Amino acid sequence: MRPDGFEAERAVKSCSFSTSLRRWLAGWIPLGIYSAVVVQGALLSPEDFPRFFSRWDDKFAHGAEYFFLFLFALNAFEKAKSVWLRNFSRPLGFGYCSLMGGLTECAQFFVPGRSPELKDFAADLLGAGAGALCAFFWKLADKALHPKGSSGLL
């Protein structure tokens, strides 16, 4: 029979694994789902695209979706177990958005009725850059309001 302290230590270790796994999943599952939605929207033919979205400027829509894609990517990289990924979360998030924007524009070459446009890719990068700026200023404001430690937001 093992002492009670051993069982408590084992329970704590299993809980910490569970907590780190939940933290990791809370970052990467939303990014994966949102990325799939972005790719699916980028590969729709114009006839299948909902008319609701035709009211907005195409470039504004590109910027808005990549603004949020950057925030999802930043969230995922900041919840990574690797210290390196957490330290470089902003450039990695922007790189992820750049890669997604470039790949979806290239993939549109093969979709009937769609064609890749450099202006769309530029709008994607501007949206991701706007997300990076907002996250940067949010972090500055968070540090100013909580000088001893972060509140944990972004």
C-alpha positions as CSV (number, residue, x, y, z in Angstrom):
1,M,0.0,0.0,0.0
2,R,1.3,3.4,-1.0
3,P,1.3,6.4,1.4
4,D,-1.4,9.1,0.9
5,G,1.1,11.7,-0.2
6,F,2.0,9.6,-3.3
7,E,-1.6,9.5,-4.5
8,A,-2.0,13.3,-4.0
9,E,1.2,13.9,-6.0
10,R,0.1,11.7,-8.8
11,A,-3.3,13.5,-8.9
12,V,-1.6,16.8,-9.1
13,K,0.7,15.6,-12.0
14,S,-2.3,14.3,-13.9
15,C,-4.2,17.5,-13.4
16,S,-1.3,19.6,-14.6
17,F,-1.1,17.5,-17.8
18,S,-4.8,17.9,-18.3
19,T,-4.5,21.7,-17.7
20,S,-1.7,22.1,-20.2
21,L,-3.6,20.0,-22.8
22,R,-6.7,22.0,-22.3
23,R,-4.7,25.2,-22.6
24,W,-3.1,23.9,-25.8
25,L,-6.5,22.8,-27.3
26,A,-8.1,26.1,-26.3
27,G,-5.5,27.9,-28.5
28,W,-5.2,25.6,-31.5
29,I,-8.8,24.2,-32.0
30,P,-10.3,27.7,-32.6
31,L,-7.4,28.6,-34.9
32,G,-8.0,25.4,-36.9
33,I,-11.7,25.9,-37.2
34,Y,-11.4,29.6,-38.2
35,S,-8.6,28.8,-40.7
36,A,-10.9,26.2,-42.3
37,V,-13.7,28.7,-42.6
38,V,-11.3,31.2,-44.2
39,V,-10.1,28.6,-46.7
40,Q,-13.6,27.5,-47.4
41,G,-14.7,31.1,-48.1
42,A,-11.7,31.8,-50.3
43,L,-12.4,28.7,-52.4
44,L,-16.1,29.3,-53.0
45,S,-17.1,30.1,-56.5
46,P,-18.8,33.5,-56.9
47,E,-22.2,31.9,-57.5
48,D,-22.1,30.0,-54.2
49,F,-21.1,33.0,-52.1
50,P,-23.9,34.4,-49.9
51,R,-25.4,37.6,-51.2
52,F,-25.2,39.1,-47.7
53,F,-21.4,39.6,-48.1
54,S,-21.7,41.3,-51.5
55,R,-22.8,44.5,-49.7
56,W,-19.2,45.0,-48.3
57,D,-16.1,45.9,-50.2
58,D,-14.1,42.8,-51.0
59,K,-10.9,44.3,-49.6
60,F,-12.5,45.3,-46.3
61,A,-13.8,41.7,-45.9
62,H,-10.3,40.3,-46.6
63,G,-8.8,42.7,-44.0
64,A,-11.4,41.9,-41.4
65,E,-11.0,38.1,-41.8
66,Y,-7.2,38.3,-41.5
67,F,-7.5,40.7,-38.5
68,F,-9.3,38.0,-36.6
69,L,-7.1,35.2,-38.1
70,F,-4.1,37.0,-36.6
71,L,-5.8,37.2,-33.2
72,F,-6.6,33.5,-33.3
73,A,-3.0,32.7,-34.3
74,L,-1.6,34.9,-31.6
75,N,-3.8,33.2,-29.1
76,A,-2.7,29.7,-30.2
77,F,1.0,30.6,-30.2
78,E,0.8,32.2,-26.8
79,K,-0.8,29.1,-25.4
80,A,1.9,26.8,-26.8
81,K,4.0,24.8,-24.4
82,S,7.2,25.9,-26.1
83,V,8.8,29.0,-24.7
84,W,10.2,29.8,-28.1
85,L,6.7,29.8,-29.7
86,R,5.3,32.0,-26.9
87,N,8.2,34.5,-27.2
88,F,7.8,34.8,-31.0
89,S,4.0,34.6,-31.1
90,R,3.5,37.9,-32.9
91,P,5.9,37.3,-35.8
92,L,4.7,33.7,-36.0
93,G,1.1,34.8,-36.1
94,F,1.8,37.3,-38.8
95,G,3.8,34.7,-40.7
96,Y,0.9,32.2,-40.4
97,C,-1.5,34.9,-41.8
98,S,0.9,35.6,-44.7
99,L,1.2,31.9,-45.5
100,M,-2.6,31.5,-45.4
101,G,-3.2,34.5,-47.5
102,G,-0.6,33.5,-50.1
103,L,-1.9,29.9,-50.3
104,T,-5.5,30.8,-50.6
105,E,-4.8,33.3,-53.3
106,C,-2.8,30.7,-55.2
107,A,-5.5,28.1,-54.7
108,Q,-8.1,30.5,-56.2
109,F,-6.3,30.0,-59.6
110,F,-7.9,26.5,-59.7
111,V,-11.4,27.6,-58.7
112,P,-13.8,28.4,-61.6
113,G,-14.8,32.1,-61.6
114,R,-12.1,33.1,-59.2
115,S,-8.6,34.4,-59.8
116,P,-5.7,35.3,-57.5
117,E,-5.3,39.1,-56.9
118,L,-2.3,40.8,-55.4
119,K,-4.6,43.5,-53.9
120,D,-6.5,40.8,-52.0
121,F,-3.2,39.5,-50.6
122,A,-2.2,43.0,-49.6
123,A,-5.6,43.5,-47.9
124,D,-4.9,40.2,-46.0
125,L,-1.6,41.5,-44.8
126,L,-3.0,44.9,-43.8
127,G,-5.7,43.1,-41.8
128,A,-3.1,40.9,-40.0
129,G,-1.0,44.0,-39.4
130,A,-3.9,45.8,-37.9
131,G,-4.5,42.8,-35.6
132,A,-0.8,42.9,-34.6
133,L,-1.0,46.6,-33.8
134,C,-4.2,46.2,-31.8
135,A,-2.7,43.3,-29.9
136,F,0.5,45.4,-29.2
137,F,-1.5,48.3,-27.9
138,W,-3.7,46.1,-25.8
139,K,-0.6,44.5,-24.3
140,L,0.8,48.0,-23.5
141,A,-2.5,49.1,-21.9
142,D,-2.6,45.9,-19.9
143,K,0.9,46.4,-18.6
144,A,0.1,50.0,-17.7
145,L,-3.0,49.0,-15.8
146,H,-1.4,46.0,-14.1
147,P,2.3,46.9,-13.6
148,K,3.2,44.0,-11.3
149,G,1.8,41.3,-13.6
150,S,-0.4,40.7,-16.6
151,S,-4.1,40.1,-16.3
152,G,-3.6,37.2,-18.8
153,L,-5.3,39.0,-21.6
154,L,-3.4,38.5,-24.9
